[in-house]
Amino acid sequence: MRRNLEDRNIRKILRNGDSYAVTLPIEIVRELKWIKKQKVVVRKSGSKIIIEDWKR
């Protein structure tokens, strides 16, 4: 069952062992040209989480 357009970016938090995961919308991953096993940086800014490409 497909979600409505306004609900497309609503995601659930999943638990995998001692870690948590959130799936990202495929449109965003394709737009950023991210690939499988790519390294990213996760940081907190106020009450938001920011995910950025890892720079060497």
N, CA, C and O atoms as a Maestro MAE file, in Angstrom:
{
 s_m_m2io_version
 :::
 2.0.0
}

f_m_ct {
 s_m_title
 :::
 protein
 m_atom[224] {
  # First column is atom index #
  i_m_mmod_type
  r_m_x_coord
  r_m_y_coord
  r_m_z_coord
  i_m_residue_number
  s_m_chain_name
  s_m_pdb_residue_name
  s_m_pdb_atom_name
  i_m_atomic_number
  :::
  1 25 0.843 -1.184 0.000 1 A "MET " " N  " 7
  2 3 0.000 0.000 0.000 1 A "MET " " CA " 6
  3 2 0.887 1.246 0.000 1 A "MET " " C  " 6
  4 15 1.778 1.375 0.839 1 A "MET " " O  " 8
  5 25 0.649 2.138 -0.918 2 A "ARG " " N  " 7
  6 3 1.442 3.361 -1.034 2 A "ARG " " CA " 6
  7 2 0.885 4.444 -0.133 2 A "ARG " " C  " 6
  8 15 -0.320 4.513 0.105 2 A "ARG " " O  " 8
  9 25 1.767 5.282 0.362 3 A "ARG " " N  " 7
  10 3 1.362 6.401 1.209 3 A "ARG " " CA " 6
  11 2 0.890 7.569 0.352 3 A "ARG " " C  " 6
  12 15 1.248 7.683 -0.821 3 A "ARG " " O  " 8
  13 25 0.089 8.424 0.952 4 A "ASN " " N  " 7
  14 3 -0.290 9.664 0.287 4 A "ASN " " CA " 6
  15 2 0.947 10.529 0.126 4 A "ASN " " C  " 6
  16 15 1.924 10.340 0.850 4 A "ASN " " O  " 8
  17 25 0.930 11.462 -0.796 5 A "LEU " " N  " 7
  18 3 2.092 12.313 -1.031 5 A "LEU " " CA " 6
  19 2 2.491 13.101 0.207 5 A "LEU " " C  " 6
  20 15 3.683 13.268 0.466 5 A "LEU " " O  " 8
  21 25 1.532 13.585 0.973 6 A "GLU " " N  " 7
  22 3 1.863 14.373 2.164 6 A "GLU " " CA " 6
  23 2 2.423 13.502 3.287 6 A "GLU " " C  " 6
  24 15 3.089 14.024 4.181 6 A "GLU " " O  " 8
  25 25 2.174 12.190 3.270 7 A "ASP " " N  " 7
  26 3 2.665 11.273 4.298 7 A "ASP " " CA " 6
  27 2 3.928 10.526 3.869 7 A "ASP " " C  " 6
  28 15 4.430 9.696 4.627 7 A "ASP " " O  " 8
  29 25 4.448 10.797 2.681 8 A "ARG " " N  " 7
  30 3 5.563 10.028 2.130 8 A "ARG " " CA " 6
  31 2 6.833 10.130 2.977 8 A "ARG " " C  " 6
  32 15 7.609 9.176 3.020 8 A "ARG " " O  " 8
  33 25 7.064 11.244 3.641 9 A "ASN " " N  " 7
  34 3 8.292 11.420 4.410 9 A "ASN " " CA " 6
  35 2 8.139 11.072 5.877 9 A "ASN " " C  " 6
  36 15 9.054 11.335 6.657 9 A "ASN " " O  " 8
  37 25 7.030 10.497 6.281 10 A "ILE " " N  " 7
  38 3 6.852 10.037 7.663 10 A "ILE " " CA " 6
  39 2 7.492 8.657 7.775 10 A "ILE " " C  " 6
  40 15 7.145 7.745 7.024 10 A "ILE " " O  " 8
  41 25 8.423 8.505 8.710 11 A "ARG " " N  " 7
  42 3 9.175 7.257 8.862 11 A "ARG " " CA " 6
  43 2 9.125 6.766 10.299 11 A "ARG " " C  " 6
  44 15 8.895 7.547 11.222 11 A "ARG " " O  " 8
  45 25 9.340 5.469 10.485 12 A "LYS " " N  " 7
  46 3 9.397 4.876 11.816 12 A "LYS " " CA " 6
  47 2 10.850 4.672 12.219 12 A "LYS " " C  " 6
  48 15 11.724 4.501 11.369 12 A "LYS " " O  " 8
  49 25 11.096 4.691 13.515 13 A "ILE " " N  " 7
  50 3 12.415 4.383 14.050 13 A "ILE " " CA " 6
  51 2 12.445 2.886 14.326 13 A "ILE " " C  " 6
  52 15 11.578 2.357 15.022 13 A "ILE " " O  " 8
  53 25 13.452 2.204 13.775 14 A "LEU " " N  " 7
  54 3 13.600 0.763 13.938 14 A "LEU " " CA " 6
  55 2 14.752 0.485 14.889 14 A "LEU " " C  " 6
  56 15 15.695 1.271 14.980 14 A "LEU " " O  " 8
  57 25 14.672 -0.635 15.597 15 A "ARG " " N  " 7
  58 3 15.757 -1.014 16.501 15 A "ARG " " CA " 6
  59 2 16.440 -2.251 15.951 15 A "ARG " " C  " 6
  60 15 15.786 -3.227 15.584 15 A "ARG " " O  " 8
  61 25 17.763 -2.200 15.897 16 A "ASN " " N  " 7
  62 3 18.556 -3.305 15.384 16 A "ASN " " CA " 6
  63 2 19.668 -3.576 16.394 16 A "ASN " " C  " 6
  64 15 20.732 -2.960 16.327 16 A "ASN " " O  " 8
  65 25 19.432 -4.479 17.313 17 A "GLY " " N  " 7
  66 3 20.404 -4.747 18.381 17 A "GLY " " CA " 6
  67 2 20.496 -3.548 19.303 17 A "GLY " " C  " 6
  68 15 19.497 -3.145 19.900 17 A "GLY " " O  " 8
  69 25 21.700 -2.966 19.429 18 A "ASP " " N  " 7
  70 3 21.900 -1.791 20.280 18 A "ASP " " CA " 6
  71 2 21.823 -0.487 19.493 18 A "ASP " " C  " 6
  72 15 22.073 0.584 20.046 18 A "ASP " " O  " 8
  73 25 21.478 -0.567 18.207 19 A "SER " " N  " 7
  74 3 21.417 0.622 17.357 19 A "SER " " CA " 6
  75 2 19.983 0.901 16.922 19 A "SER " " C  " 6
  76 15 19.106 0.041 16.994 19 A "SER " " O  " 8
  77 25 19.783 2.115 16.477 20 A "TYR " " N  " 7
  78 3 18.498 2.514 15.925 20 A "TYR " " CA " 6
  79 2 18.696 2.913 14.468 20 A "TYR " " C  " 6
  80 15 19.776 3.363 14.084 20 A "TYR " " O  " 8
  81 25 17.651 2.748 13.655 21 A "ALA " " N  " 7
  82 3 17.751 3.060 12.231 21 A "ALA " " CA " 6
  83 2 16.478 3.733 11.748 21 A "ALA " " C  " 6
  84 15 15.384 3.480 12.252 21 A "ALA " " O  " 8
  85 25 16.650 4.591 10.765 22 A "VAL " " N  " 7
  86 3 15.525 5.235 10.086 22 A "VAL " " CA " 6
  87 2 15.781 5.084 8.592 22 A "VAL " " C  " 6
  88 15 16.867 5.412 8.115 22 A "VAL " " O  " 8
  89 25 14.796 4.593 7.852 23 A "THR " " N  " 7
  90 3 14.978 4.488 6.412 23 A "THR " " CA " 6
  91 2 14.803 5.861 5.784 23 A "THR " " C  " 6
  92 15 13.966 6.653 6.217 23 A "THR " " O  " 8
  93 25 15.599 6.132 4.765 24 A "LEU " " N  " 7
  94 3 15.537 7.413 4.071 24 A "LEU " " CA " 6
  95 2 14.730 7.254 2.787 24 A "LEU " " C  " 6
  96 15 14.785 6.202 2.151 24 A "LEU " " O  " 8
  97 25 13.987 8.278 2.404 25 A "PRO " " N  " 7
  98 3 13.241 8.195 1.143 25 A "PRO " " CA " 6
  99 2 14.202 8.032 -0.043 25 A "PRO " " C  " 6
  100 15 15.210 8.734 -0.123 25 A "PRO " " O  " 8
  101 25 13.896 7.117 -0.953 26 A "ILE " " N  " 7
  102 3 14.768 6.828 -2.077 26 A "ILE " " CA " 6
  103 2 14.988 8.059 -2.950 26 A "ILE " " C  " 6
  104 15 16.055 8.206 -3.546 26 A "ILE " " O  " 8
  105 25 14.006 8.937 -3.034 27 A "GLU " " N  " 7
  106 3 14.155 10.143 -3.845 27 A "GLU " " CA " 6
  107 2 15.296 11.018 -3.318 27 A "GLU " " C  " 6
  108 15 16.059 11.589 -4.097 27 A "GLU " " O  " 8
  109 25 15.404 11.116 -2.001 28 A "ILE " " N  " 7
  110 3 16.459 11.930 -1.386 28 A "ILE " " CA " 6
  111 2 17.824 11.277 -1.594 28 A "ILE " " C  " 6
  112 15 18.795 11.964 -1.910 28 A "ILE " " O  " 8
  113 25 17.908 9.964 -1.422 29 A "VAL " " N  " 7
  114 3 19.176 9.250 -1.598 29 A "VAL " " CA " 6
  115 2 19.653 9.389 -3.049 29 A "VAL " " C  " 6
  116 15 20.841 9.604 -3.290 29 A "VAL " " O  " 8
  117 25 18.754 9.269 -3.994 30 A "ARG " " N  " 7
  118 3 19.126 9.413 -5.411 30 A "ARG " " CA " 6
  119 2 19.552 10.840 -5.730 30 A "ARG " " C  " 6
  120 15 20.509 11.050 -6.475 30 A "ARG " " O  " 8
  121 25 18.850 11.818 -5.172 31 A "GLU " " N  " 7
  122 3 19.178 13.222 -5.410 31 A "GLU " " CA " 6
  123 2 20.579 13.557 -4.894 31 A "GLU " " C  " 6
  124 15 21.317 14.313 -5.526 31 A "GLU " " O  " 8
  125 25 20.938 12.988 -3.739 32 A "LEU " " N  " 7
  126 3 22.263 13.219 -3.146 32 A "LEU " " CA " 6
  127 2 23.344 12.339 -3.771 32 A "LEU " " C  " 6
  128 15 24.531 12.519 -3.498 32 A "LEU " " O  " 8
  129 25 22.930 11.385 -4.615 33 A "LYS " " N  " 7
  130 3 23.838 10.443 -5.284 33 A "LYS " " CA " 6
  131 2 24.634 9.621 -4.276 33 A "LYS " " C  " 6
  132 15 25.816 9.344 -4.479 33 A "LYS " " O  " 8
  133 25 23.962 9.231 -3.174 34 A "TRP " " N  " 7
  134 3 24.586 8.367 -2.188 34 A "TRP " " CA " 6
  135 2 24.529 6.934 -2.681 34 A "TRP " " C  " 6
  136 15 23.622 6.559 -3.425 34 A "TRP " " O  " 8
  137 25 25.520 6.118 -2.254 35 A "ILE " " N  " 7
  138 3 25.587 4.731 -2.680 35 A "ILE " " CA " 6
  139 2 25.627 3.813 -1.462 35 A "ILE " " C  " 6
  140 15 25.799 4.261 -0.329 35 A "ILE " " O  " 8
  141 25 25.465 2.536 -1.723 36 A "LYS " " N  " 7
  142 3 25.487 1.526 -0.668 36 A "LYS " " CA " 6
  143 2 26.832 1.550 0.061 36 A "LYS " " C  " 6
  144 15 27.880 1.658 -0.575 36 A "LYS " " O  " 8
  145 25 26.805 1.452 1.376 37 A "LYS " " N  " 7
  146 3 27.970 1.436 2.270 37 A "LYS " " CA " 6
  147 2 28.766 2.736 2.275 37 A "LYS " " C  " 6
  148 15 29.921 2.752 2.702 37 A "LYS " " O  " 8
  149 25 28.169 3.813 1.811 38 A "GLN " " N  " 7
  150 3 28.844 5.110 1.838 38 A "GLN " " CA " 6
  151 2 28.938 5.594 3.281 38 A "GLN " " C  " 6
  152 15 28.012 5.395 4.068 38 A "GLN " " O  " 8
  153 25 30.047 6.224 3.624 39 A "LYS " " N  " 7
  154 3 30.218 6.757 4.969 39 A "LYS " " CA " 6
  155 2 29.538 8.117 5.066 39 A "LYS " " C  " 6
  156 15 29.667 8.949 4.168 39 A "LYS " " O  " 8
  157 25 28.820 8.334 6.153 40 A "VAL " " N  " 7
  158 3 28.163 9.604 6.411 40 A "VAL " " CA " 6
  159 2 28.472 10.046 7.837 40 A "VAL " " C  " 6
  160 15 28.863 9.233 8.675 40 A "VAL " " O  " 8
  161 25 28.298 11.320 8.104 41 A "VAL " " N  " 7
  162 3 28.506 11.892 9.433 41 A "VAL " " CA " 6
  163 2 27.133 12.251 9.991 41 A "VAL " " C  " 6
  164 15 26.331 12.903 9.322 41 A "VAL " " O  " 8
  165 25 26.872 11.820 11.222 42 A "VAL " " N  " 7
  166 3 25.608 12.129 11.892 42 A "VAL " " CA " 6
  167 2 25.924 13.030 13.071 42 A "VAL " " C  " 6
  168 15 26.762 12.701 13.910 42 A "VAL " " O  " 8
  169 25 25.241 14.179 13.129 43 A "ARG " " N  " 7
  170 3 25.468 15.092 14.255 43 A "ARG " " CA " 6
  171 2 24.145 15.708 14.673 43 A "ARG " " C  " 6
  172 15 23.176 15.738 13.914 43 A "ARG " " O  " 8
  173 25 24.137 16.195 15.898 44 A "LYS " " N  " 7
  174 3 22.951 16.815 16.469 44 A "LYS " " CA " 6
  175 2 23.133 18.324 16.453 44 A "LYS " " C  " 6
  176 15 24.196 18.829 16.815 44 A "LYS " " O  " 8
  177 25 22.101 19.041 16.037 45 A "SER " " N  " 7
  178 3 22.110 20.500 16.032 45 A "SER " " CA " 6
  179 2 20.803 20.960 16.671 45 A "SER " " C  " 6
  180 15 19.758 20.990 16.021 45 A "SER " " O  " 8
  181 25 20.876 21.313 17.937 46 A "GLY " " N  " 7
  182 3 19.646 21.662 18.661 46 A "GLY " " CA " 6
  183 2 18.779 20.431 18.820 46 A "GLY " " C  " 6
  184 15 19.210 19.437 19.406 46 A "GLY " " O  " 8
  185 25 17.556 20.486 18.302 47 A "SER " " N  " 7
  186 3 16.653 19.337 18.386 47 A "SER " " CA " 6
  187 2 16.581 18.586 17.057 47 A "SER " " C  " 6
  188 15 15.667 17.788 16.848 47 A "SER " " O  " 8
  189 25 17.539 18.835 16.153 48 A "LYS " " N  " 7
  190 3 17.545 18.195 14.842 48 A "LYS " " CA " 6
  191 2 18.754 17.284 14.689 48 A "LYS " " C  " 6
  192 15 19.772 17.470 15.356 48 A "LYS " " O  " 8
  193 25 18.633 16.301 13.810 49 A "ILE " " N  " 7
  194 3 19.731 15.421 13.451 49 A "ILE " " CA " 6
  195 2 20.122 15.757 12.022 49 A "ILE " " C  " 6
  196 15 19.266 15.846 11.142 49 A "ILE " " O  " 8
  197 25 21.415 15.942 11.792 50 A "ILE " " N  " 7
  198 3 21.919 16.277 10.464 50 A "ILE " " CA " 6
  199 2 22.788 15.120 9.979 50 A "ILE " " C  " 6
  200 15 23.686 14.668 10.689 50 A "ILE " " O  " 8
  201 25 22.514 14.647 8.766 51 A "ILE " " N  " 7
  202 3 23.276 13.564 8.149 51 A "ILE " " CA " 6
  203 2 23.967 14.159 6.922 51 A "ILE " " C  " 6
  204 15 23.315 14.660 6.006 51 A "ILE " " O  " 8
  205 25 25.303 14.094 6.924 52 A "GLU " " N  " 7
  206 3 26.085 14.673 5.837 52 A "GLU " " CA " 6
  207 2 27.057 13.648 5.283 52 A "GLU " " C  " 6
  208 15 27.429 12.694 5.967 52 A "GLU " " O  " 8
  209 25 27.464 13.852 4.044 53 A "ASP " " N  " 7
  210 3 28.481 13.011 3.431 53 A "ASP " " CA " 6
  211 2 29.780 13.153 4.219 53 A "ASP " " C  " 6
  212 15 30.116 14.247 4.671 53 A "ASP " " O  " 8
  213 25 30.509 12.053 4.385 54 A "TRP " " N  " 7
  214 3 31.772 12.063 5.117 54 A "TRP " " CA " 6
  215 2 32.862 12.612 4.214 54 A "TRP " " C  " 6
  216 15 33.061 12.109 3.108 54 A "TRP " " O  " 8
  217 25 33.563 13.627 4.664 55 A "LYS " " N  " 7
  218 3 34.674 14.204 3.912 55 A "LYS " " CA " 6
  219 2 35.967 13.707 4.531 55 A "LYS " " C  " 6
  220 15 36.119 13.747 5.751 55 A "LYS " " O  " 8
  221 25 36.892 13.243 3.721 56 A "ARG " " N  " 7
  222 3 38.184 12.742 4.216 56 A "ARG " " CA " 6
  223 2 39.011 13.816 4.809 56 A "ARG " " C  " 6
  224 15 40.123 13.556 5.269 56 A "ARG " " O  " 8
  :::
 }
 m_bond[223] {
  # First column is bond index #
  i_m_from
  i_m_to
  i_m_order
  :::
  1 1 2 1
  2 2 3 1
  3 3 4 2
  4 3 5 1
  5 5 6 1
  6 6 7 1
  7 7 8 2
  8 7 9 1
  9 9 10 1
  10 10 11 1
  11 11 12 2
  12 11 13 1
  13 13 14 1
  14 14 15 1
  15 15 16 2
  16 15 17 1
  17 17 18 1
  18 18 19 1
  19 19 20 2
  20 19 21 1
  21 21 22 1
  22 22 23 1
  23 23 24 2
  24 23 25 1
  25 25 26 1
  26 26 27 1
  27 27 28 2
  28 27 29 1
  29 29 30 1
  30 30 31 1
  31 31 32 2
  32 31 33 1
  33 33 34 1
  34 34 35 1
  35 35 36 2
  36 35 37 1
  37 37 38 1
  38 38 39 1
  39 39 40 2
  40 39 41 1
  41 41 42 1
  42 42 43 1
  43 43 44 2
  44 43 45 1
  45 45 46 1
  46 46 47 1
  47 47 48 2
  48 47 49 1
  49 49 50 1
  50 50 51 1
  51 51 52 2
  52 51 53 1
  53 53 54 1
  54 54 55 1
  55 55 56 2
  56 55 57 1
  57 57 58 1
  58 58 59 1
  59 59 60 2
  60 59 61 1
  61 61 62 1
  62 62 63 1
  63 63 64 2
  64 63 65 1
  65 65 66 1
  66 66 67 1
  67 67 68 2
  68 67 69 1
  69 69 70 1
  70 70 71 1
  71 71 72 2
  72 71 73 1
  73 73 74 1
  74 74 75 1
  75 75 76 2
  76 75 77 1
  77 77 78 1
  78 78 79 1
  79 79 80 2
  80 79 81 1
  81 81 82 1
  82 82 83 1
  83 83 84 2
  84 83 85 1
  85 85 86 1
  86 86 87 1
  87 87 88 2
  88 87 89 1
  89 89 90 1
  90 90 91 1
  91 91 92 2
  92 91 93 1
  93 93 94 1
  94 94 95 1
  95 95 96 2
  96 95 97 1
  97 97 98 1
  98 98 99 1
  99 99 100 2
  100 99 101 1
  101 101 102 1
  102 102 103 1
  103 103 104 2
  104 103 105 1
  105 105 106 1
  106 106 107 1
  107 107 108 2
  108 107 109 1
  109 109 110 1
  110 110 111 1
  111 111 112 2
  112 111 113 1
  113 113 114 1
  114 114 115 1
  115 115 116 2
  116 115 117 1
  117 117 118 1
  118 118 119 1
  119 119 120 2
  120 119 121 1
  121 121 122 1
  122 122 123 1
  123 123 124 2
  124 123 125 1
  125 125 126 1
  126 126 127 1
  127 127 128 2
  128 127 129 1
  129 129 130 1
  130 130 131 1
  131 131 132 2
  132 131 133 1
  133 133 134 1
  134 134 135 1
  135 135 136 2
  136 135 137 1
  137 137 138 1
  138 138 139 1
  139 139 140 2
  140 139 141 1
  141 141 142 1
  142 142 143 1
  143 143 144 2
  144 143 145 1
  145 145 146 1
  146 146 147 1
  147 147 148 2
  148 147 149 1
  149 149 150 1
  150 150 151 1
  151 151 152 2
  152 151 153 1
  153 153 154 1
  154 154 155 1
  155 155 156 2
  156 155 157 1
  157 157 158 1
  158 158 159 1
  159 159 160 2
  160 159 161 1
  161 161 162 1
  162 162 163 1
  163 163 164 2
  164 163 165 1
  165 165 166 1
  166 166 167 1
  167 167 168 2
  168 167 169 1
  169 169 170 1
  170 170 171 1
  171 171 172 2
  172 171 173 1
  173 173 174 1
  174 174 175 1
  175 175 176 2
  176 175 177 1
  177 177 178 1
  178 178 179 1
  179 179 180 2
  180 179 181 1
  181 181 182 1
  182 182 183 1
  183 183 184 2
  184 183 185 1
  185 185 186 1
  186 186 187 1
  187 187 188 2
  188 187 189 1
  189 189 190 1
  190 190 191 1
  191 191 192 2
  192 191 193 1
  193 193 194 1
  194 194 195 1
  195 195 196 2
  196 195 197 1
  197 197 198 1
  198 198 199 1
  199 199 200 2
  200 199 201 1
  201 201 202 1
  202 202 203 1
  203 203 204 2
  204 203 205 1
  205 205 206 1
  206 206 207 1
  207 207 208 2
  208 207 209 1
  209 209 210 1
  210 210 211 1
  211 211 212 2
  212 211 213 1
  213 213 214 1
  214 214 215 1
  215 215 216 2
  216 215 217 1
  217 217 218 1
  218 218 219 1
  219 219 220 2
  220 219 221 1
  221 221 222 1
  222 222 223 1
  223 223 224 2
  :::
 }
}
